[in-house]
Amino acid sequence: MTDTVTRAQLSEAVYEEVGLSRNESADLVETVLEEISGALERGEVVKISSFGSFAVRQKGERIGRNPKTGEEVPILPRRVLVFRASHVLKNRINGLPYDSRDDI
């Protein structure tokens, strides 16, 4: 499973589906990704209906272990990006039928 969807492929899909020019399609994809990134930087949750939610979570300091030496090392506090798939997306991934009631 090595296939990866790129920005260029997303732009091409918008071009084919929506009918915008290739440049407009690329600009649209970039704008959407910038809006999502900006909201996450500000600490906002990004929820895309029938897809999932992106959020930034604060992780505290903890002690980790170097796997080679076994030495304990502190892991500094940091912010991490988390994604929670919607049940609609989970069902699609598992090949379950789409139920329009899932959107409610």
Backbone bond lengths (Angstrom), bond angles and torsions (degrees), N, CA, C in turn:
res aa  C-N    CA-C-N  psi(-1)  N-CA   C-N-CA  omega(-1)  CA-C   N-CA-C  phi
1 M - - - 1.443 - - 1.528 108.63 -
2 T 1.327 116.62 79.27 1.456 120.98 -175.04 1.523 112.34 -112.09
3 D 1.317 118.64 2.44 1.457 120.53 -179.19 1.520 110.31 -69.75
4 T 1.318 115.61 138.17 1.454 122.73 179.09 1.514 108.80 -130.52
5 V 1.321 117.15 136.02 1.461 121.75 175.71 1.522 107.40 -90.82
6 T 1.334 116.51 126.29 1.459 121.75 -177.91 1.521 111.05 -103.77
7 R 1.321 115.63 169.01 1.471 120.72 175.35 1.519 110.32 -58.25
8 A 1.323 116.37 -40.71 1.466 120.57 -179.69 1.534 110.63 -61.97
9 Q 1.318 116.43 -40.39 1.471 119.79 178.63 1.526 110.93 -68.00
10 L 1.320 117.17 -39.09 1.465 119.87 176.25 1.523 110.32 -62.47
11 S 1.321 116.40 -43.90 1.466 120.60 178.89 1.523 110.88 -62.00
12 E 1.317 117.11 -41.49 1.466 121.39 179.26 1.527 110.47 -64.62
13 A 1.332 116.87 -39.33 1.470 120.41 178.04 1.523 110.82 -63.75
14 V 1.338 117.21 -41.58 1.470 120.94 177.11 1.523 108.97 -63.30
15 Y 1.322 117.00 -43.94 1.465 121.80 178.99 1.530 110.66 -56.38
16 E 1.327 116.59 -46.37 1.466 120.85 -176.84 1.524 112.78 -72.84
17 E 1.323 117.22 -37.41 1.470 120.74 -174.67 1.527 113.37 -84.35
18 V 1.327 116.71 -40.16 1.458 120.84 -172.27 1.525 111.94 -95.13
19 G 1.311 116.17 -32.34 1.453 118.73 179.09 1.510 114.25 93.17
20 L 1.329 118.38 10.28 1.458 120.96 173.05 1.532 108.26 -72.73
21 S 1.317 116.48 164.79 1.463 119.08 175.43 1.530 108.29 -67.67
22 R 1.320 116.43 165.14 1.467 119.59 179.75 1.535 110.66 -61.27
23 N 1.345 117.00 -40.98 1.470 120.02 179.16 1.522 111.20 -65.79
24 E 1.325 117.06 -42.91 1.469 120.16 178.54 1.526 110.74 -64.55
25 S 1.318 116.47 -38.64 1.464 120.52 178.54 1.525 110.75 -63.79
26 A 1.328 116.54 -44.09 1.467 120.57 178.39 1.523 110.50 -63.46
27 D 1.342 116.85 -42.18 1.463 120.92 178.29 1.526 111.21 -62.72
28 L 1.326 117.35 -39.96 1.460 121.65 179.38 1.529 110.85 -62.90
29 V 1.328 116.55 -46.82 1.468 120.67 178.99 1.529 109.92 -60.98
30 E 1.328 117.07 -44.77 1.466 120.73 179.19 1.518 111.35 -61.68
31 T 1.329 117.57 -41.75 1.459 121.63 -179.68 1.523 110.99 -63.37
32 V 1.317 116.70 -44.30 1.470 120.60 179.21 1.526 110.11 -62.14
33 L 1.328 117.36 -46.33 1.465 120.44 -179.70 1.528 111.56 -64.81
34 E 1.326 117.28 -37.28 1.468 120.78 177.13 1.529 111.15 -65.06
35 E 1.331 117.00 -42.00 1.471 120.71 178.64 1.527 110.70 -62.15
36 I 1.325 116.71 -43.78 1.466 120.84 178.90 1.527 109.68 -63.17
37 S 1.327 116.83 -47.77 1.477 121.08 -179.87 1.525 111.71 -60.49
38 G 1.324 116.23 -45.17 1.462 120.28 -179.74 1.516 112.45 -61.93
39 A 1.319 116.64 -43.09 1.463 120.38 178.97 1.527 110.38 -62.62
40 L 1.324 117.70 -41.60 1.460 120.88 179.72 1.527 110.89 -67.21
41 E 1.327 117.82 -38.56 1.463 120.91 176.80 1.518 111.12 -60.70
42 R 1.334 116.67 -35.67 1.468 121.41 179.49 1.531 112.13 -79.68
43 G 1.318 117.54 -1.16 1.453 121.35 178.78 1.514 114.18 85.82
44 E 1.327 117.34 12.62 1.459 121.00 179.60 1.524 110.31 -84.70
45 V 1.326 116.02 155.27 1.461 122.18 174.12 1.523 107.44 -89.98
46 V 1.332 116.23 135.86 1.464 121.41 177.43 1.523 107.42 -108.74
47 K 1.331 116.13 114.69 1.455 121.06 -179.12 1.524 108.87 -113.88
48 I 1.321 116.07 123.52 1.452 122.35 177.78 1.527 106.57 -113.44
49 S 1.318 115.60 112.06 1.457 121.90 -174.96 1.524 111.12 -54.15
50 S 1.316 116.43 137.64 1.470 125.25 179.78 1.524 112.90 64.93
51 F 1.325 117.66 11.11 1.459 121.33 177.93 1.521 110.62 -124.44
52 G 1.343 117.01 -61.98 1.452 119.65 179.38 1.509 112.23 160.23
53 S 1.329 115.43 -173.30 1.466 121.93 -177.73 1.525 109.99 -126.47
54 F 1.332 115.21 138.34 1.449 122.67 173.22 1.520 107.27 -108.73
55 A 1.325 116.88 139.43 1.460 120.81 177.80 1.524 108.86 -150.06
56 V 1.324 115.32 159.17 1.452 121.55 175.05 1.518 107.24 -105.24
57 R 1.324 115.71 132.27 1.452 121.17 -177.75 1.525 108.75 -121.49
58 Q 1.320 116.05 141.57 1.459 121.52 178.05 1.523 109.11 -89.96
59 K 1.329 115.85 126.90 1.465 120.24 175.74 1.522 108.05 -107.77
60 G 1.291 115.61 137.25 1.459 120.80 -178.50 1.513 112.50 -81.56
61 E 1.325 114.73 171.20 1.468 120.36 176.90 1.521 109.02 -68.78
62 R 1.330 114.63 144.45 1.466 119.12 177.24 1.520 108.90 -151.65
63 I 1.293 114.91 169.38 1.468 120.68 178.60 1.527 107.83 -98.65
64 G 1.324 114.57 128.01 1.459 120.90 176.08 1.511 109.23 -113.27
65 R 1.322 115.65 -178.88 1.455 119.96 -178.12 1.526 108.87 -134.27
66 N 1.324 116.98 130.94 1.452 122.30 174.53 1.531 107.25 -67.94
67 P 1.338 118.24 119.33 1.465 119.46 -175.67 1.532 113.73 -65.91
68 K 1.332 117.72 -25.65 1.470 119.84 -179.74 1.517 112.00 -78.04
69 T 1.346 115.66 -45.42 1.466 119.60 -173.12 1.524 113.26 -101.94
70 G 1.322 116.97 -17.92 1.459 119.90 -175.94 1.516 112.70 78.78
71 E 1.328 117.20 0.93 1.459 121.91 -178.41 1.531 110.26 -70.43
72 E 1.329 116.12 136.86 1.462 121.16 176.51 1.517 109.62 -77.44
73 V 1.336 115.61 135.01 1.465 120.74 179.01 1.521 108.43 -136.04
74 P 1.348 116.97 142.79 1.463 118.96 178.30 1.527 110.25 -75.50
75 I 1.317 116.07 137.28 1.461 122.37 173.17 1.516 105.98 -105.12
76 L 1.338 115.12 119.14 1.455 120.84 -173.63 1.532 111.75 -69.77
77 P 1.341 116.97 155.31 1.467 119.50 176.41 1.533 109.42 -62.83
78 R 1.318 115.61 146.66 1.459 119.21 -179.25 1.515 109.97 -157.86
79 R 1.314 114.50 167.15 1.463 121.04 176.19 1.525 108.09 -101.92
80 V 1.330 116.35 137.65 1.461 120.98 -179.52 1.524 109.61 -127.55
81 L 1.307 115.54 149.98 1.450 121.95 177.94 1.524 108.91 -89.60
82 V 1.328 116.35 131.84 1.461 120.60 177.05 1.528 109.02 -123.42
83 F 1.317 115.65 147.11 1.454 121.93 177.29 1.510 108.15 -127.26
84 R 1.332 115.75 131.55 1.458 121.47 175.32 1.521 107.73 -118.17
85 A 1.298 116.16 115.16 1.464 120.90 -179.82 1.520 109.82 -71.05
86 S 1.344 115.82 143.54 1.462 119.93 176.05 1.522 108.73 -72.92
87 H 1.323 115.99 161.55 1.464 118.88 178.72 1.528 110.48 -66.26
88 V 1.333 118.41 -26.82 1.465 121.76 176.82 1.527 109.07 -64.32
89 L 1.338 117.65 -47.18 1.459 120.99 178.85 1.524 111.18 -65.55
90 K 1.317 117.12 -41.51 1.467 120.27 178.17 1.524 110.65 -59.42
91 N 1.340 116.55 -42.51 1.466 119.93 178.25 1.521 111.21 -62.93
92 R 1.334 117.62 -42.64 1.469 121.07 179.53 1.520 110.96 -62.19
93 I 1.332 116.71 -43.06 1.465 121.18 -179.87 1.526 110.39 -62.34
94 N 1.323 116.49 -34.60 1.456 121.31 -178.46 1.528 113.08 -90.52
95 G 1.345 116.29 7.39 1.458 119.92 175.58 1.507 114.62 74.20
96 L 1.313 117.54 18.40 1.471 120.37 178.61 1.525 109.31 -83.42
97 P 1.304 117.43 151.53 1.463 119.66 -177.63 1.517 111.74 -66.44
98 Y 1.338 115.06 149.17 1.458 121.94 178.26 1.522 108.27 -76.14
99 D 1.312 116.39 135.36 1.460 122.44 177.72 1.513 106.85 -122.72
100 S 1.339 117.45 116.77 1.465 120.77 -176.84 1.520 111.37 -60.59
101 R 1.320 117.99 -19.83 1.464 120.09 176.55 1.518 111.25 -68.35
102 D 1.336 117.30 -18.19 1.470 120.72 178.34 1.513 111.68 -64.49
103 D 1.336 117.71 -23.10 1.459 120.66 -178.48 1.523 112.38 -77.73
104 I 1.308 118.14 -11.48 1.459 121.73 -175.36 1.502 110.41 -79.99
